[in-house]
Amino acid sequence: MALCTIPGCTKKLLAKGACSAHYSKHRYSTDPAFKRQKVEATAAWRRDNPKKLKEINFRKTIKYRENPALRAEILTRQNDKYATDPEYRQRRKDYSRRQKGFCPALVAALRGHQQGACAICSVHLRLGRRAPCSEYADHDHKTNKARGLLCMICNTSLGFYEKHQRARGVLFAPYEAYLQAPPAALFAADGTPLID
């Protein structure tokens, strides 16, 4: 019996020197029609089987929580990929921002409108991670609507201000001005200006 030619795989050969799983991966990455078909089939299954999906996700969560070695392996793999693969890094950032109501077009529009500066303190924002002047996408945690691009210091201190000081009636003019008229309010969700 012929075996898959992919190193470390001992499954039965299907086509083009690969087993069923590796051949599907190859087709998925090279054939747009096959990829679209698989994505649509997966979406349909998820839509039709919410209980099964919930059960599968619950089992995965338990397995992840109870196995520290697996958790460490997954995190190491993700961190290595994030550090070495710029395309993966950009996809993760885009996904994170979309979850907060940002799309790449809206981020680009806000960068232009804010002239690359923080919407509160006007420090020049740089693209990078974990630096005081790094660009952070700020959103309203209650409505999940985009508000603007801030530096790390303004982003974290604004969260503290909203949660503690503003609730007690202690007001700070620059934060209040930003919260009353956030830059993202001038744009639609797709980044098109609402006012010419």
N, C-alpha and C positions, 0 to 999 in steps of 0.2 A: 504494500500500500504506500503510495506517494504521500509525503508530508509537506506541509507549508514550508516555504523557504525562508520565511521571516525568522531571524535568530531568536531562539528561546521558545518558539511556538511548535507544539507537537501535534497540532490538529491535522485532519485529512485535507489534502490538496483539493481545491475547487477549480480555480482558473488563474491564469497568468502568474503561476508560482505562489499563490496565496490561498489560505483557507477562506471559508465563508466570511468570517469577521473581518479579516485584513483586506479581503477583496472589496467588501462593502465600504470600509474606510477609504480605500483608494478611490472607488467610484464616487463617494460622497464629496471628496476633496477635488475631483477633476471633472465631474459631470454635473453641470448646473441643473439639468432637468431631473436627474436622479435625486439630487440634494433637495430640490423643491418638493418632489414627490414624498420623500422621507419626512421632511418638515411638516407637510400638510397631514400626512398619516399620523404622525406623533401628536400634532395639535388636536386632531379629531379624536384620537384615543383618550387624550387627557380630558377633553370636553365630555366624552361619553362615559368615562369611568372615574368620577371624582372621589368616590369612596375608596376604590383600589389605590388611586394615586396618593390619597391621604395616608393609607395604611403603609404603602411602600416608603413614603417620606418619613413616617414615624419610625419604621424599622431602621432606616438609614441613620436617623438622628440618634437612636439608642445605640446602634453599633459604633457610631462616631464618638459618642459620649463615654462609652464604657471601655474603649480601647485607646489608651494614650499613645501607643506606638503607631497606630493607624493615623490618629490625629496629627502627630508630629510628622509623619511621612507626607501626608496630604499638604500640610502647611509649608513644609520644606520645598516640596515640588512646586507649589503655587508661588512661593517667594522667589525661587530660582528662576522660574519662567517670567515672573514680573520684572526681575532685575535684568534678564538677558534678551527678552523678546519685546521690542518696542510696539509691535502690532498688538500683542496681547495686552500690554500695559495700556494702550490707547483704548482698546475694547472695554477693559475693566473701568477706566475712567468714564467713558461714554455711558456705560451701563449704570454706573453709580449716579451719574448726573441725570440720566433719564428718569431714574427712580425718584429724584427730587424735583422733577418737572422741567429739567433742562434737556435740550437737544443740542447737538453740535452747532446747528445754525444759530440758536439763541445765544450760546456762549460766544460765538464769533461776533454777533451783533452787539452784545454787551461789552465785549472787549473794545470794539470800535467806539461805542457810545461813551464808555468810561475812559477812553484813551489809554488803556492798559494800566489804569490806576485803581486802587481800592476805592470803593464808593463812599467810604466814611472818612478815612484819614488821608487819602490821596497819595499814599506811597506807591511807587511803581511796582506792579506785580510781576513776578517772574514765574515761569513754568517749571515746576520742580516739586519735590516733596519735603515736608517737614522743615521748612525754613520760615522765619517770621514774615517774610514778604512773599511767600508762595501764594498762588491763586487758589481760593476756596470758593465753591459755589454755595451761596447762602440761600436757604429756603425757609418758608414758614412751616414749622413742625405741626401746626394744627390743620392747615388747609393743604399742605404739601405743594404750595405754589412757589415758583422761583421768585427770588427777590433781587439778587445782584451778585457781583463778584467782589469778594473781600480778601484782605490779607488774613493770615492765621490769627494774629492778635485780635483784630476787630471781630473776626468770626466767633472766636471763643468768648471774648468779653461781651459781645452782643447777646449770646445765649445766656450768660450769667445775668446780664442786665435785665433781659426779658423775664427770666424765671424768678429772680429775687428782688432786685431794686425797683423795677417798674411796678411790680405787684404791690410793693409797700408805698408807692407814690413818690419815690425818689426818681426824678426825671433828669435826663442828660440830653442837652439840645442836639448834638450831632447824631446820636442814635435815634432820637425822636424824629428828626428830619428825614433820616433814611427810612424808618419804619412807616412814616406817613406817605412818602413818595418814593418807593423803591424803583431803581432803574428798570427792572424787568416789567414794570407796569406799562412802560411805553411800547412794549413789543408783544406780539402774539406768541403763542407757544412754539411756533415754527420759526421764530426770529424775524418775522416781517414787522416793520414799524406800524403802530396803530395810528400815529399822528404824523403827517408829513411836515 
